[in-house]
Amino acid sequence: MVAKGAGAAHPLAPASIDRPAAADAPQRGMNRRVEFHVLEEKERPPLLDRFVAQHYIRLHTVPLGQWMSMDFARLAKLWNEEPVAKLIEAIKESGPRLGPSNSQVVHQVVEAISKAKQDQPIAKQTGDRGLFEAIAQIVALRRATAPVAIDILERVVMPALHVGMPEKFPPLDDDDLGNLRKGIEMFAFFVEVIPHQFQADDEGFLGTIPHEQLTTPYADRNVLEIGKGDWVVVNPEHFLPMLGPFEPQALLDKYDEFVKYVGTIPDAPRRRDDGRMLAETAIRALADLKQCVAVAAQNQDALLFRLLPPPG
């Protein structure tokens, strides 16, 4: 199974009432669609439409990316097998841990499924994705990362994950020096010029994740509208070799060394370190992802990615 995406050539369809296009405002006209197909052996996988910074008009905010670790075994049992009455009991039991601010949402979910046949599983009565996602977050969510702007996530966070811990810094060529003169942020420059210890799939999801590491959490398993908030399941095992040895402070120290190294190159423009805040943001996001992946791997959970609408 691989993912196939469509981009600017296909405009977004209007949002339905139960699936509002909350996350597509800054990327109007871009179709964040991922299709999953079973391929014949040796068939070349199609390319997955990627999130890249230039897809977003950065006015005040951009969509936010978030990772979640979910107990999909429990969710599957409650959604597919248990009668609705049992599902309601589980929701009422799990709801308080979400805090008072979410009590109204929990109440609305219970109210909605109370109208269903109580002696049958909810899966036999509806395939509504919005309801599925709401119930999943109530009964199955173990851990979630702090949301990060999607352009930052793809431009620096994911590349920084693949950089690893460089032992030395490469010589800078004319193109590198030209980028410095053009004002590229220093941390973005760091993740661009340092050879990656871990190979990234440039045509993969988020510019790094191979197609075969992806699947869909939905029963229909056909089309995902990521820009409208649909979830993507990513194999947590994919991240373990990279995140296992990752140490936030060590990478930040290595970045500081790189800034000093650039300053020793005679032809490099004299630059202040304008990338420290970006470096701290990216490294915090990686530390957060490491904890989320660890929870997913330890509990054999599903690791999911989703887009959230811009704040405000």
Secondary structure, 3 states (H helix, E strand, C coil): CEEEEECCCCCCCCCECCECCCCCHHHCCCCCEEEEECCCCCCCCCCCCCCCHHHCCCCCCCCEEEEEEECHHHHHHHHHHCCHHHHHHHHHHHHHHHCHHHHHHHHHHHHHHCCCCCCCCHHHCCCCHHHHHHHHHHHCEEEECCCEEHHHHHHHHHHHHHHCCCCCCCCCCHHHHHHHHCCCCHHHHHHHHCCCCCCCCCCCECCCECHHHEECCCCCCCEEEHHHCCCEEECHHHCHHHHCCCCHHHHHHHHHHHHHHHHCCCCCCCCCCCCHHHHHHHHHHHHHHHHHHHHHHHHCCEEEEEEECCCC
